[in-house]
Amino acid sequence: MTEEKNILITQEGCGHCEEAKETLDPQIRSGTIEVVPIESRKGFDLANKYSIEFTPTILNGKDGEYQKCMLKEDGKTIECDNGTTKEL
């Protein structure tokens, strides 16, 4: 079993993406969150697989299976499509 992973899907020119990256900078620097631009091959593939319609979106999961999540206003927790709330 692998460790849970978070991927922040961003888009060039997206102001909210820049804000999310600033808010999540400590987690990004520590490797807790991976930033993947939607314009990259990996970002494009993830966006298609998980029907990502807007950025920023956080994918949370493990073993290569993720669920879409949104960063809550506190900047420390995410709320996922399945209704769960998790601390980052």
C-alpha positions as CSV (number, residue, x, y, z in Angstrom):
1,M,0.0,0.0,0.0
2,T,1.4,3.4,-0.9
3,E,1.1,6.7,0.8
4,E,-1.7,9.2,0.0
5,K,-0.7,11.8,-2.5
6,N,-2.0,15.2,-3.5
7,I,-1.6,16.8,-6.9
8,L,-2.5,20.4,-7.6
9,I,-3.6,20.9,-11.2
10,T,-2.9,24.4,-12.3
11,Q,-3.2,26.4,-15.5
12,E,-1.0,29.2,-17.0
13,G,-2.5,32.6,-16.4
14,C,-4.8,31.4,-13.7
15,G,-4.8,33.9,-10.8
16,H,-6.5,31.5,-8.4
17,C,-3.9,28.9,-9.2
18,E,-1.1,31.3,-8.2
19,E,-3.0,32.1,-5.0
20,A,-3.3,28.3,-4.3
21,K,0.4,27.8,-4.9
22,E,1.3,30.6,-2.6
23,T,-1.0,29.3,0.1
24,L,0.3,25.7,-0.3
25,D,4.0,26.7,-0.7
26,P,5.1,24.8,2.5
27,Q,3.4,21.6,1.4
28,I,4.7,22.0,-2.2
29,R,8.3,22.6,-0.9
30,S,8.1,19.5,1.4
31,G,6.8,17.3,-1.4
32,T,3.4,16.7,0.2
33,I,1.7,18.3,-2.9
34,E,2.9,17.9,-6.5
35,V,2.1,20.8,-8.9
36,V,1.1,19.7,-12.4
37,P,0.3,22.2,-15.1
38,I,-2.8,21.2,-17.1
39,E,-0.8,22.1,-20.2
40,S,1.7,19.3,-19.6
41,R,1.1,15.8,-20.9
42,K,0.6,14.5,-17.3
43,G,-1.8,17.3,-16.5
44,F,-3.7,16.8,-19.7
45,D,-4.1,13.1,-19.1
46,L,-5.2,13.6,-15.4
47,A,-7.7,16.3,-16.5
48,N,-9.3,14.0,-19.0
49,K,-9.3,11.0,-16.7
50,Y,-10.9,12.9,-13.8
51,S,-13.1,15.3,-15.8
52,I,-11.4,18.4,-14.4
53,E,-13.3,21.4,-15.7
54,F,-11.6,24.2,-13.8
55,T,-8.3,25.0,-12.1
56,P,-7.0,24.9,-9.5
57,T,-8.1,21.4,-8.6
58,I,-6.5,19.1,-6.1
59,L,-6.4,15.4,-6.8
60,N,-6.1,13.3,-3.6
61,G,-5.5,9.5,-3.6
62,K,-3.1,6.7,-3.7
63,D,-2.1,3.8,-5.9
64,G,-2.8,5.9,-9.0
65,E,-6.5,6.4,-8.2
66,Y,-7.6,9.9,-7.2
67,Q,-10.7,12.0,-6.4
68,K,-11.2,15.6,-7.1
69,C,-11.0,18.0,-4.2
70,M,-11.1,21.7,-3.6
71,L,-9.0,23.8,-1.2
72,K,-11.1,25.2,1.5
73,E,-10.8,28.9,2.5
74,D,-8.7,28.1,5.5
75,G,-5.9,26.9,3.1
76,K,-5.2,23.9,5.3
77,T,-8.0,21.5,4.4
78,I,-9.5,20.0,1.2
79,E,-13.1,18.9,0.6
80,C,-13.4,16.1,-1.9
81,D,-16.2,15.0,-4.2
82,N,-17.0,12.0,-2.0
83,G,-17.9,14.4,0.9
84,T,-14.7,13.8,2.9
85,T,-12.7,16.7,4.4
86,K,-9.0,16.2,4.9
87,E,-6.1,18.2,6.4
88,L,-3.2,18.8,4.1
